[in-house]
């Protein structure tokens, strides 16, 4: 069975479940370890190189297609600094966390989860995608957890008739060597 990304099912974790439905399968796994966003206010991609694909060809989405992206890594921040995540398909912003205030952290572990579902397909104004994101961090010094969530329903600019490439960006509001984020893992799975 070939999925909408052009992968042949049959690898680890693939196959069929009840009623012959395909099981969840991976689309992309980050293998690079080179991206660190620090001491800048420029919006920057936080996804490094990897295997698989982050691109869906034109007319490759179907209503109900659902995906989960999971990113983990290390970050540090000044007290009361602000960070902003954007989830994009090329230049179209699918979700925007807005500026989020962070406490002082040093080499904390973070987890960013992203969930997407295609609600309608078509050209801009017809196509619709809903996106949820959650950012957690866990301080290594005391295991304290904190975080924030964000959501968006994009039905204005999203276009499923053309090729779409996923990107996740981060932007620090204040440039400082103490504001740093480094992803070690990013995995994108098709969940439905």
The 8 nearest C-alpha neighbors of each residue, nearest first, counted from 0:
[[1, 8, 7, 2, 9, 6, 21, 14],
 [2, 0, 7, 6, 5, 8, 3, 4],
 [1, 3, 4, 5, 6, 0, 7, 8],
 [2, 4, 59, 5, 60, 1, 55, 6],
 [5, 3, 2, 55, 6, 59, 56, 54],
 [4, 6, 2, 3, 1, 7, 55, 56],
 [7, 5, 1, 4, 2, 8, 3, 26],
 [6, 8, 1, 0, 9, 5, 2, 10],
 [9, 7, 0, 13, 10, 1, 6, 14],
 [8, 10, 13, 14, 7, 11, 12, 0],
 [11, 9, 13, 8, 12, 14, 7, 24],
 [10, 12, 13, 9, 24, 14, 25, 8],
 [13, 11, 24, 10, 14, 23, 22, 9],
 [14, 12, 9, 22, 10, 11, 24, 8],
 [15, 13, 9, 21, 22, 8, 12, 16],
 [16, 14, 21, 19, 20, 22, 13, 17],
 [15, 17, 20, 19, 22, 21, 18, 14],
 [18, 16, 19, 20, 15, 21, 22, 14],
 [17, 19, 20, 16, 15, 21, 22, 14],
 [18, 20, 15, 17, 16, 21, 14, 22],
 [21, 19, 16, 15, 18, 17, 22, 14],
 [22, 20, 15, 14, 16, 19, 23, 13],
 [23, 21, 13, 15, 14, 16, 24, 20],
 [24, 22, 190, 189, 13, 21, 191, 188],
 [25, 23, 188, 189, 13, 12, 22, 26],
 [24, 26, 188, 27, 187, 189, 23, 186],
 [25, 27, 188, 51, 187, 52, 24, 189],
 [28, 26, 51, 187, 52, 186, 50, 25],
 [29, 27, 186, 49, 50, 185, 30, 187],
 [30, 28, 49, 185, 48, 31, 184, 47],
 [29, 31, 49, 48, 28, 32, 50, 47],
 [32, 30, 48, 47, 29, 33, 49, 183],
 [31, 33, 183, 34, 30, 47, 182, 29],
 [32, 34, 31, 35, 47, 181, 48, 182],
 [35, 33, 47, 32, 181, 45, 36, 182],
 [36, 34, 181, 180, 37, 33, 179, 182],
 [35, 37, 180, 179, 34, 181, 43, 39],
 [36, 38, 179, 39, 178, 176, 35, 180],
 [37, 39, 175, 174, 176, 178, 179, 40],
 [40, 38, 174, 41, 37, 171, 175, 173],
 [39, 41, 171, 174, 172, 170, 173, 42],
 [42, 40, 39, 43, 170, 171, 169, 172],
 [41, 43, 170, 169, 168, 40, 44, 171],
 [44, 42, 168, 169, 41, 45, 170, 36],
 [45, 43, 168, 46, 167, 169, 166, 42],
 [44, 46, 168, 167, 43, 169, 47, 34],
 [47, 45, 44, 167, 48, 166, 185, 29],
 [46, 48, 31, 34, 29, 45, 49, 32],
 [49, 47, 31, 29, 30, 46, 50, 32],
 [50, 48, 29, 30, 28, 31, 47, 51],
 [49, 51, 28, 27, 29, 52, 30, 48],
 [52, 50, 27, 26, 28, 49, 53, 25],
 [51, 53, 27, 54, 26, 50, 4, 49],
 [52, 54, 165, 164, 27, 55, 51, 26],
 [55, 53, 164, 163, 52, 56, 165, 162],
 [54, 56, 163, 4, 162, 59, 164, 57],
 [57, 55, 162, 59, 58, 54, 163, 161],
 [56, 161, 58, 162, 160, 59, 159, 55],
 [57, 59, 160, 159, 60, 56, 161, 162],
 [60, 58, 3, 56, 57, 55, 61, 4],
 [61, 59, 58, 159, 3, 64, 62, 120],
 [60, 62, 64, 63, 120, 59, 117, 119],
 [61, 63, 117, 118, 119, 64, 120, 60],
 [62, 64, 117, 118, 65, 116, 61, 191],
 [65, 63, 117, 191, 61, 62, 116, 60],
 [66, 64, 116, 191, 190, 115, 189, 63],
 [65, 67, 189, 190, 115, 188, 114, 116],
 [68, 66, 114, 188, 113, 187, 189, 115],
 [67, 69, 187, 113, 186, 112, 188, 114],
 [68, 70, 112, 186, 185, 111, 113, 67],
 [69, 71, 185, 111, 184, 110, 112, 186],
 [72, 70, 110, 184, 109, 182, 183, 111],
 [71, 73, 182, 183, 109, 181, 108, 184],
 [74, 72, 108, 181, 107, 106, 109, 180],
 [73, 75, 180, 106, 179, 107, 181, 108],
 [76, 74, 105, 104, 106, 179, 178, 177],
 [77, 75, 178, 104, 103, 177, 179, 78],
 [76, 78, 103, 80, 177, 178, 79, 102],
 [77, 79, 103, 102, 80, 101, 76, 104],
 [80, 78, 102, 101, 100, 77, 81, 103],
 [79, 81, 101, 77, 78, 100, 76, 173],
 [82, 80, 100, 99, 172, 98, 101, 171],
 [81, 83, 171, 99, 98, 170, 172, 100],
 [84, 82, 98, 170, 97, 169, 96, 99],
 [85, 83, 169, 96, 168, 95, 170, 86],
 [84, 86, 95, 168, 167, 94, 87, 96],
 [87, 85, 167, 94, 93, 92, 166, 95],
 [88, 86, 92, 166, 93, 91, 165, 89],
 [87, 89, 165, 164, 91, 163, 90, 166],
 [88, 90, 164, 91, 87, 163, 165, 166],
 [91, 89, 88, 87, 92, 166, 164, 93],
 [92, 90, 88, 87, 89, 93, 156, 157],
 [91, 93, 87, 94, 86, 90, 88, 85],
 [92, 94, 87, 86, 153, 91, 151, 130],
 [95, 93, 151, 86, 92, 85, 130, 150],
 [94, 96, 85, 97, 84, 86, 92, 149],
 [97, 95, 149, 84, 83, 85, 98, 94],
 [96, 98, 83, 95, 99, 84, 82, 85],
 [97, 99, 83, 82, 81, 96, 100, 172],
 [100, 98, 81, 82, 83, 97, 101, 96],
 [99, 101, 81, 79, 80, 82, 98, 102],
 [102, 100, 79, 80, 81, 78, 99, 103],
 [103, 101, 78, 79, 104, 77, 100, 76],
 [102, 104, 78, 77, 76, 101, 79, 105],
 [105, 103, 75, 76, 107, 102, 106, 77],
 [104, 106, 75, 107, 76, 74, 103, 138],
 [107, 105, 75, 74, 73, 104, 108, 139],
 [108, 106, 138, 74, 73, 105, 139, 137],
 [107, 109, 73, 137, 136, 72, 74, 138],
 [110, 108, 136, 72, 71, 135, 73, 137],
 [109, 111, 71, 135, 70, 134, 136, 112],
 [112, 110, 134, 70, 133, 69, 71, 135],
 [113, 111, 69, 133, 132, 68, 70, 110],
 [114, 112, 132, 68, 67, 131, 69, 111],
 [113, 115, 67, 131, 130, 66, 68, 132],
 [116, 114, 130, 66, 65, 129, 67, 131],
 [115, 117, 65, 129, 128, 64, 63, 118],
 [116, 118, 128, 63, 62, 64, 119, 127],
 [119, 117, 127, 62, 128, 63, 116, 120],
 [120, 118, 126, 127, 62, 117, 125, 121],
 [119, 121, 126, 159, 62, 127, 125, 61],
 [122, 120, 126, 125, 159, 160, 158, 123],
 [121, 123, 158, 125, 126, 160, 159, 124],
 [124, 122, 156, 158, 157, 125, 155, 126],
 [123, 125, 155, 154, 126, 122, 156, 157],
 [124, 126, 121, 123, 122, 127, 120, 154],
 [127, 125, 120, 121, 119, 122, 154, 123],
 [126, 128, 154, 119, 118, 153, 117, 125],
 [129, 127, 117, 153, 118, 116, 152, 130],
 [128, 130, 152, 116, 115, 151, 153, 117],
 [131, 129, 115, 151, 114, 150, 94, 152],
 [132, 130, 150, 114, 113, 149, 115, 151],
 [131, 133, 113, 149, 148, 112, 150, 114],
 [132, 134, 148, 112, 111, 147, 149, 135],
 [135, 133, 111, 146, 147, 110, 148, 112],
 [136, 134, 146, 110, 109, 145, 111, 133],
 [135, 137, 109, 108, 145, 144, 146, 110],
 [136, 138, 144, 108, 142, 143, 107, 139],
 [139, 137, 107, 142, 143, 140, 141, 136],
 [138, 140, 142, 107, 141, 137, 108, 106],
 [139, 141, 138, 142, 143, 107, 105, 137],
 [140, 142, 143, 139, 138, 137, 144, 107],
 [143, 141, 138, 139, 137, 140, 144, 107],
 [142, 144, 138, 141, 137, 145, 139, 140],
 [145, 143, 137, 136, 142, 138, 135, 146],
 [146, 144, 136, 135, 143, 137, 147, 134],
 [145, 147, 135, 134, 136, 144, 148, 133],
 [148, 146, 134, 133, 135, 149, 145, 99],
 [147, 149, 133, 132, 134, 150, 146, 96],
 [148, 150, 132, 96, 131, 133, 147, 95],
 [151, 149, 131, 130, 94, 132, 148, 152],
 [152, 150, 94, 130, 129, 153, 93, 131],
 [151, 153, 129, 128, 154, 130, 127, 150],
 [154, 152, 128, 127, 93, 155, 151, 129],
 [155, 153, 127, 124, 126, 157, 156, 152],
 [154, 156, 124, 123, 153, 157, 125, 126],
 [155, 157, 123, 154, 158, 91, 124, 153],
 [158, 156, 123, 126, 155, 154, 91, 153],
 [159, 157, 122, 123, 160, 126, 121, 161],
 [158, 160, 121, 161, 58, 120, 57, 122],
 [161, 159, 57, 58, 158, 121, 122, 162],
 [162, 57, 160, 159, 158, 163, 56, 58],
 [161, 163, 56, 57, 55, 164, 54, 160],
 [164, 162, 55, 54, 88, 89, 161, 56],
 [165, 163, 54, 88, 53, 89, 55, 166],
 [166, 164, 88, 53, 87, 54, 89, 163],
 [167, 165, 87, 86, 88, 168, 164, 44],
 [168, 166, 86, 85, 44, 45, 87, 46],
 [169, 167, 44, 43, 85, 45, 84, 42],
 [168, 170, 84, 43, 83, 42, 45, 44],
 [169, 171, 42, 83, 82, 40, 41, 172],
 [170, 172, 82, 40, 173, 81, 83, 174],
 [171, 173, 81, 40, 82, 170, 174, 80],
 [174, 172, 171, 40, 175, 80, 39, 81],
 [175, 173, 38, 39, 40, 171, 172, 178],
 [174, 176, 38, 177, 178, 173, 39, 37],
 [175, 177, 38, 178, 37, 179, 174, 39],
 [176, 178, 175, 76, 77, 179, 75, 38],
 [179, 177, 76, 175, 176, 75, 37, 77],
 [178, 180, 37, 75, 74, 36, 177, 76],
 [181, 179, 74, 36, 35, 73, 75, 37],
 [180, 182, 35, 73, 72, 74, 34, 183],
 [183, 181, 72, 71, 184, 73, 70, 180],
 [184, 182, 72, 32, 71, 181, 185, 70],
 [185, 183, 71, 70, 182, 29, 186, 72],
 [186, 184, 70, 29, 69, 28, 71, 187],
 [185, 187, 28, 69, 27, 68, 29, 188],
 [186, 188, 68, 27, 26, 67, 25, 28],
 [189, 187, 25, 67, 26, 66, 24, 190],
 [188, 190, 66, 24, 23, 191, 65, 25],
 [189, 191, 23, 66, 65, 188, 67, 24],
 [190, 65, 64, 189, 23, 66, 63, 22]]
